[in-house]
Amino acid sequence: MTAEPLLLMRGIRKEFPGVRALDDVSLDVGHGRIHALMGENGAGKSTLMKVLSGVHQAGSYEGEILMDGRPCAFTGVADSERAGIAIIHQELALVPQLSISENVFLGHERSRYGIVDWGATHAEARALLRRVGLDENPATPVSELSVGAQQLVEIAKALAKRVRLLILDEPTSALNERESTRLLDLLLDLRDQGVACILISHKLNEVVRVCDEVTILRDGRTVETLTVADGLDEDRVIRGMVGRDLDQRHPPRVGGVGEVRFEVRDWTVDHPTQAGRRVVDGVDLTLRAGEVVGMAGLMGAGRTEFAMNLFGRSYGRYVRGALFRDGGELRTDDVSRAVRGGVAYVPEDRKGLGLVLDDDIRRNTTLAALHRVSDHGVVDPGRETVETARVIDRMRVRSHGPTQTVRTLSGGNQQKVVLGKWMFTRPELLILDEPTRGIDVGAKYEIYLIIRQLAAEGACVLLISSELPEILGMCDRIYTMCEGRITGEVPGESADQETLMRLMTRTGEHP
């Protein structure tokens, strides 16, 4: 390894109106090293990477950036790409309607005499796909690929630009275990080929597996840099991220479980476009007052499809099934009726389905219950602001106030706004679909506290999660699901990962 680091960032300071996002941050990345960047949502990780990649141009921040010892002053993303830096954001920057080849070379097309050379384009794309381990026809539209395959296309796109430093922001947050393993293996291969990586991740197991060093940020400042080979103390990393010890990862239960409030019988759903393809098959479950019920399953098990169809037929073709509240049938065949019936759903895709990103916290918070801030059908802005301020305080949203645009919040705080929006409807049944995906341990704990508080107030909570430790730490009872069917029901106190995994892979039978 070259003695001179590939990247040096020194004394980086970045301010926005009313807030200092970065304060004297330093970062060193060696040639052919994988360097993790960890911290709570809002710690400054994304801002630092935007400085590095030229999104925040030279002159808009203090400090210096050096590549191979030479000062850099990037005036845009194109500048940083010419220096060999490529960033892959959590929201992929691909054009779904274009082919893999067209996406890989978009903006730097392979051409002869001003005309695209499709032979060279497809040949080079095919070679890049082989390099990232993706067996796809380069002419395939990106819209036909899984999220994991699209991640690999993004990396192929970066390699086409002769990347020397690859930045990945939470690259596995939307991937299943197999896709995550494949991506992490690729990062190790790229490291062996001399490509350095900065990996932004909240998953300590991934960091331990592939990273050489870890830098921790908190409140816009560098806390420390640790070497993975020396042994990574999980408690030390968490303490560095949140500024305190987390004696428990999951808060203790407050209050007890009451009588059955909601019951689902024989809920069955077909695929929205493929007639006869069953995605949810005869689901039966019960939920008691004050109870957190888990729903565990592998990707594709049908958990999200079930939740979305139950909540106003938001997905798929309803076949049959009934939902009962306090013994009486409750109709939820459209979203407004579901909300009036006391049902709320926090989707796994907070940006695509949970929020209006270009609107402020106030409008997002009250959107599902405008009647609570209206007089004679007219919204009262004063009441709206006061109620939103209360939600911000209860949900511990870090913001400048109710009028801050949601897009400018960190991922964890966006998730709190989604949760706050549905809490504002005063739900009796709250369905949470991957509520802590892509957020840090500190924000997770705060969301767990909110879930516990809601249950203590007597609400029923259905928690869908792919993280088994989360399911085991939070749930009173756990249903397992496979191929659209409930395959088991386990009391929370006697459940373990092995039992759940066995039930989650039990195909073709009811429990």
C-alpha positions in Angstrom: 0.0 0.0 0.0 1.3 3.5 -0.9 2.5 5.4 2.1 0.7 8.6 1.0 -3.1 8.2 1.6 -5.3 8.4 -1.4 -7.6 10.9 0.3 -7.0 13.4 3.0 -9.8 15.7 4.3 -8.7 18.2 6.9 -10.6 20.7 9.0 -13.8 20.5 7.0 -16.4 23.0 8.2 -19.8 23.5 6.5 -22.6 25.7 7.6 -26.2 26.1 6.5 -28.5 28.9 7.7 -28.8 28.5 11.5 -26.8 25.3 11.8 -23.2 24.1 11.6 -23.4 20.7 9.8 -19.7 19.9 9.9 -17.2 21.2 12.4 -13.4 20.5 11.9 -14.0 17.0 10.4 -11.0 15.0 9.2 -10.9 11.8 7.2 -8.0 9.7 5.7 -8.6 6.9 3.2 -5.7 4.7 2.0 -5.2 3.2 -1.4 -7.2 0.0 -1.8 -8.8 0.3 1.6 -12.4 0.1 2.7 -13.2 2.8 5.2 -16.5 2.9 7.1 -18.2 6.1 8.1 -20.6 5.7 11.0 -22.7 8.0 13.0 -26.3 8.8 13.9 -28.7 10.2 11.3 -27.9 13.9 11.1 -24.3 13.4 12.3 -22.9 14.9 9.1 -22.0 11.8 7.1 -23.9 12.7 3.9 -22.9 16.3 4.1 -19.2 15.3 4.3 -19.6 13.1 1.2 -21.4 15.9 -0.7 -18.4 18.1 0.1 -16.1 15.4 -1.2 -18.1 14.7 -4.4 -18.5 18.3 -5.4 -22.2 18.6 -4.6 -21.2 21.3 -2.1 -18.8 23.2 -4.2 -15.3 24.5 -3.2 -15.8 27.9 -1.5 -19.0 26.9 0.2 -17.0 25.2 3.0 -13.8 25.6 5.0 -10.9 23.1 5.1 -9.0 21.2 2.4 -9.2 18.1 0.3 -6.2 16.3 -1.1 -6.0 13.4 -3.5 -2.6 11.8 -3.7 -1.3 14.8 -1.8 -2.5 17.3 -4.3 -5.1 19.9 -3.3 -8.6 19.6 -4.9 -11.2 22.2 -5.3 -14.2 20.5 -6.9 -16.8 22.9 -8.5 -19.2 20.1 -9.2 -19.8 16.4 -9.5 -18.1 16.2 -12.9 -14.9 17.6 -11.3 -14.8 14.9 -8.6 -15.6 12.2 -11.2 -12.6 13.3 -13.3 -10.5 12.9 -10.1 -11.8 9.3 -9.8 -14.4 9.8 -7.2 -17.9 8.2 -7.6 -20.8 8.2 -5.2 -23.7 5.8 -5.1 -26.6 7.3 -3.1 -29.2 5.4 -1.1 -31.7 6.5 -3.8 -30.2 5.1 -7.0 -29.6 7.5 -9.8 -30.7 5.3 -12.7 -33.3 5.9 -15.5 -35.7 3.0 -15.2 -36.8 3.2 -18.9 -33.3 3.0 -20.3 -31.3 -0.1 -20.8 -28.3 -1.2 -18.6 -25.9 -0.1 -21.3 -27.6 3.3 -21.7 -27.5 3.9 -17.9 -23.8 2.8 -17.5 -22.6 5.3 -20.2 -25.2 8.0 -19.7 -23.4 11.4 -20.1 -20.2 9.8 -21.5 -21.5 7.7 -24.4 -19.3 5.5 -26.6 -19.5 7.2 -30.0 -17.8 7.5 -33.4 -18.2 10.7 -35.4 -20.8 12.0 -33.0 -23.0 8.8 -33.3 -23.5 6.3 -30.5 -21.5 3.1 -31.3 -23.9 0.5 -29.9 -21.6 -2.3 -30.6 -18.8 -0.8 -28.4 -21.4 0.3 -25.8 -22.9 -3.2 -25.3 -19.5 -4.9 -25.4 -18.0 -2.6 -22.8 -21.2 -2.8 -20.7 -21.0 -6.6 -20.9 -17.4 -6.6 -19.7 -18.3 -4.3 -16.8 -21.3 -6.5 -15.8 -19.0 -9.5 -15.7 -16.6 -7.5 -13.5 -19.4 -6.8 -10.9 -20.8 -10.3 -11.2 -24.1 -9.5 -12.9 -25.3 -11.9 -15.5 -27.7 -9.8 -17.5 -28.2 -8.7 -21.1 -26.9 -5.1 -21.4 -30.0 -4.3 -23.4 -32.3 -5.1 -20.5 -34.3 -2.1 -19.2 -33.2 -1.2 -15.6 -36.9 -1.3 -14.5 -36.8 -5.1 -14.9 -34.0 -5.6 -12.4 -34.2 -6.2 -8.7 -32.9 -3.5 -6.4 -29.8 -5.6 -5.7 -29.0 -5.9 -9.4 -29.6 -2.1 -9.8 -26.9 -1.5 -7.1 -24.5 -3.6 -9.2 -25.4 -1.5 -12.3 -24.6 1.6 -10.3 -21.2 0.2 -9.4 -20.6 -0.8 -13.1 -21.4 2.8 -14.0 -18.8 4.0 -11.5 -16.2 1.6 -12.9 -16.9 2.9 -16.4 -15.6 6.3 -15.2 -12.3 4.7 -13.9 -13.3 5.1 -10.3 -10.5 5.2 -7.7 -12.6 6.0 -4.7 -16.1 4.6 -4.5 -18.5 6.0 -1.9 -21.6 3.9 -1.0 -24.4 5.3 1.2 -26.2 2.5 3.0 -25.9 0.2 0.0 -27.6 -2.8 1.6 -30.5 -1.1 3.3 -33.0 -2.4 0.7 -31.3 -5.7 -0.1 -32.1 -9.2 1.1 -29.3 -11.3 2.8 -28.2 -13.0 -0.4 -28.0 -9.7 -2.3 -26.1 -8.0 0.6 -23.6 -10.8 0.7 -23.0 -10.5 -3.0 -22.5 -6.8 -2.8 -20.1 -7.0 0.1 -18.1 -9.7 -1.7 -17.8 -7.4 -4.7 -16.4 -4.6 -2.5 -13.7 -7.0 -1.3 -12.9 -7.9 -4.9 -12.7 -4.2 -5.8 -10.4 -3.6 -2.9 -8.1 -6.3 -4.2 -8.1 -4.5 -7.5 -6.9 -1.3 -5.8 -10.2 0.5 -5.6 -10.7 2.3 -2.3 -14.2 2.6 -0.8 -16.0 4.7 1.8 -18.9 2.7 3.2 -21.6 4.6 5.1 -23.5 2.0 7.1 -25.3 1.4 10.4 -24.7 -2.3 10.2 -21.8 -3.2 12.4 -21.6 -6.8 11.2 -21.1 -5.6 7.6 -18.4 -3.1 8.8 -16.5 -5.8 10.6 -16.7 -8.1 7.6 -15.3 -5.9 4.9 -13.8 -2.7 6.4 -10.3 -1.8 7.3 -10.9 1.4 9.3 -14.0 3.1 10.9 -14.4 6.8 11.4 -17.2 7.8 13.8 -19.0 11.2 13.5 -21.2 12.8 16.1 -23.0 16.2 15.8 -20.8 17.1 12.8 -17.5 16.4 14.5 -15.0 13.5 14.2 -15.1 11.4 17.3 -12.4 8.8 16.5 -11.0 6.5 13.9 -10.6 2.8 14.8 -8.8 -0.1 13.0 -11.0 -3.1 12.5 -8.1 -5.6 12.7 -7.5 -4.5 16.3 -11.0 -5.7 17.2 -14.1 -3.5 17.0 -15.9 -3.1 20.3 -19.6 -2.7 19.5 -20.3 -0.9 22.7 -17.5 1.6 22.0 -18.8 2.3 18.5 -22.3 2.9 19.8 -21.1 5.1 22.6 -19.1 7.1 20.0 -22.1 7.5 17.8 -24.8 8.5 20.4 -22.6 10.0 23.1 -23.8 7.7 25.8 -24.0 4.0 26.7 -27.1 2.1 25.6 -27.5 -0.3 28.4 -30.4 -2.0 26.6 -31.0 -2.1 22.9 -34.7 -2.4 23.4 -36.7 -0.6 26.1 -38.6 -2.6 28.7 -42.3 -3.2 28.4 -44.6 -0.7 30.2 -48.0 -2.0 31.1 -49.7 -5.3 30.3 -51.6 -6.9 27.4 -55.4 -6.7 27.3 -58.2 -8.4 25.4 -58.3 -9.2 21.7 -59.2 -6.0 19.8 -58.4 -6.9 16.2 -58.8 -10.1 14.3 -57.9 -11.0 10.7 -59.6 -14.0 9.2 -58.6 -15.8 5.9 -57.1 -12.7 4.3 -56.2 -13.7 0.7 -54.7 -11.5 -2.0 -53.6 -12.0 -5.6 -50.8 -10.3 -7.5 -52.0 -7.0 -9.0 -51.2 -7.9 -12.6 -50.6 -11.6 -12.8 -54.1 -13.2 -12.5 -54.2 -16.2 -10.3 -50.8 -15.7 -8.7 -51.5 -15.8 -4.9 -49.2 -13.5 -2.8 -51.2 -13.7 0.5 -53.0 -17.0 1.2 -55.5 -17.3 4.1 -53.8 -15.2 6.8 -55.3 -15.5 10.3 -54.0 -13.4 13.2 -55.1 -11.6 16.3 -53.9 -8.5 18.1 -54.6 -7.6 21.7 -54.8 -4.2 23.3 -51.3 -3.0 24.4 -49.6 -5.8 22.5 -46.7 -5.6 20.0 -47.1 -8.4 17.5 -44.2 -9.3 15.2 -44.4 -10.6 11.6 -41.2 -12.2 10.5 -40.4 -13.6 7.1 -37.8 -13.6 4.3 -38.1 -11.1 1.5 -41.0 -12.1 -0.8 -42.8 -13.8 2.0 -45.9 -11.6 1.5 -45.7 -9.5 4.7 -45.8 -6.1 3.0 -48.3 -7.3 0.4 -50.6 -8.3 3.3 -50.2 -5.1 5.2 -50.8 -2.9 2.2 -53.9 -4.8 1.1 -55.3 -4.7 4.6 -54.8 -1.0 4.7 -57.2 0.2 2.0 -56.4 -2.3 -0.7 -53.2 -0.4 -1.4 -51.6 -3.3 -3.1 -52.8 -6.3 -5.1 -56.2 -7.8 -5.9 -58.3 -8.6 -2.8 -59.8 -12.1 -3.0 -61.4 -12.6 0.4 -60.9 -12.1 4.1 -62.4 -10.0 7.0 -61.0 -7.7 9.6 -62.8 -7.5 13.0 -62.5 -4.8 15.6 -64.0 -5.6 19.1 -66.0 -8.4 17.4 -67.6 -6.3 14.7 -66.5 -6.4 11.1 -64.4 -3.4 10.0 -64.3 -2.4 6.3 -61.0 -1.1 5.0 -61.6 -1.3 1.3 -60.1 2.2 0.8 -57.5 4.2 2.7 -59.8 6.8 4.1 -62.1 4.2 5.4 -59.2 2.3 7.0 -58.0 5.5 8.7 -61.5 6.3 10.0 -61.6 2.8 11.4 -58.5 3.4 13.5 -56.0 1.7 11.3 -52.7 3.3 10.3 -49.8 2.0 8.2 -46.2 3.2 8.2 -44.7 1.9 4.9 -41.2 0.6 4.4 -40.5 3.1 1.6 -40.8 6.3 3.7 -39.7 8.6 0.8 -41.8 7.1 -1.9 -44.9 6.3 0.0 -44.7 7.9 3.4 -43.9 11.6 2.8 -44.3 14.5 0.5 -40.6 15.4 0.5 -40.9 18.9 -0.9 -43.5 19.9 1.6 -42.8 20.9 5.2 -43.1 18.9 8.5 -46.4 20.6 9.3 -48.2 19.6 6.1 -46.8 16.1 6.3 -47.8 15.7 9.9 -51.5 16.7 9.5 -52.1 15.3 6.1 -53.9 12.1 7.2 -56.1 13.9 9.8 -56.8 17.4 8.4 -60.2 17.4 10.2 -58.3 17.8 13.5 -56.8 21.2 12.4 -59.8 22.5 10.4 -62.9 24.5 11.0 -65.9 23.9 8.6 -63.5 22.3 6.1 -60.9 25.0 6.2 -57.4 24.3 7.6 -56.4 26.6 10.4 -52.6 27.3 9.9 -52.2 28.3 13.6 -53.7 25.1 15.0 -51.7 23.1 12.4 -48.4 24.7 13.6 -49.2 24.2 17.3 -50.2 20.5 16.8 -47.2 19.8 14.6 -44.9 21.4 17.3 -46.4 18.9 19.8 -45.7 16.0 17.5 -42.1 17.2 16.9 -41.6 17.3 20.6 -43.2 13.9 21.3 -41.3 12.2 18.4 -38.0 14.0 19.2 -37.6 15.2 15.7 -34.4 17.2 15.2 -35.5 20.1 13.1 -35.7 23.9 12.8 -39.4 23.7 13.4 -42.7 22.8 11.8 -41.9 24.8 8.6 -38.7 22.9 7.7 -38.9 21.0 4.4 -39.0 17.2 5.0 -36.4 16.6 2.3 -33.8 18.4 4.3 -34.1 16.1 7.3 -31.9 13.1 8.0 -33.3 9.7 7.3 -34.0 8.9 11.0 -35.9 12.2 11.4 -37.9 11.6 8.2 -38.9 8.3 9.7 -40.1 10.0 12.9 -42.2 12.4 10.8 -43.9 9.5 9.1 -44.5 7.8 12.4 -45.7 11.1 13.9 -48.2 11.6 11.0 -49.9 8.4 11.7 -49.7 8.9 15.5 -51.6 12.1 14.9 -54.5 10.1 13.6 -54.8 8.4 17.0 -54.7 4.9 15.6 -56.0 1.9 17.4 -54.1 -0.5 15.2 -50.7 0.7 13.9 -48.9 -1.4 11.3 -45.2 -0.7 11.1 -43.4 -2.0 8.0 -39.6 -2.0 8.5 -39.8 1.1 10.8 -36.1 1.3 11.5 -34.6 0.4 8.1 -31.6 2.5 7.3 -31.4 4.4 10.6 -28.9 4.4 13.4 -29.0 2.7 16.8 -29.8 6.0 18.6 -32.7 6.8 16.4 -33.9 3.2 16.6 -34.0 3.3 20.3 -36.1 6.4 20.2 -38.5 4.8 17.8 -38.7 1.7 20.0 -39.6 4.0 23.0 -42.4 5.5 20.9 -43.7 2.1 20.0 -43.7 1.0 23.7 -45.5 4.2 24.6 -48.2 3.7 22.0 -48.7 0.1 23.2 -48.8 1.3 26.9 -51.7 3.6 25.8 -53.7 0.6 24.7 -53.1 0.5 20.9 -52.3 -2.7 19.0 -49.0 -2.7 17.1 -48.1 -5.0 14.2 -44.4 -4.9 13.6 -43.0 -6.2 10.3 -39.2 -6.4 10.3 -36.5 -8.3 8.6 -34.2 -7.8 11.6 -34.7 -10.8 13.9 -33.1 -9.2 16.9 -35.6 -6.3 16.5 -38.5 -8.8 16.4 -37.2 -10.7 19.4 -36.5 -7.6 21.4 -39.8 -5.8 20.8 -42.5 -8.3 20.3 -44.9 -10.1 22.7 -45.9 -12.6 20.1 -44.4 -13.4 16.7 -46.1 -14.8 13.6 -43.8 -16.2 10.9 -44.7 -16.1 7.2 -43.5 -17.9 4.1 -44.9 -17.9 0.5 -47.9 -15.8 1.6 -49.0 -18.1 4.4 -48.7 -17.9 8.2 -46.3 -20.8 9.2 -46.0 -20.3 12.9 -46.9 -18.4 16.1 -44.4 -18.1 18.9 -44.6 -16.3 22.3 -42.0 -13.6 22.4 -40.4 -14.8 25.7 -39.7 -18.3 24.3 -38.7 -17.3 20.7 -35.1 -17.4 19.3 -33.5 -16.8 15.9 -33.2 -20.5 15.1 -36.9 -21.2 15.8 -38.0 -18.2 13.7 -35.7 -19.0 10.8 -37.0 -22.6 10.7 -40.6 -21.4 10.6 -39.8 -18.7 8.1 -38.5 -21.3 5.6 -41.4 -23.8 6.2 -43.1 -23.9 2.8 -46.3 -25.4 1.6 -48.0 -25.9 5.0 -49.9 -24.1 7.7 -48.6 -24.2 11.2 
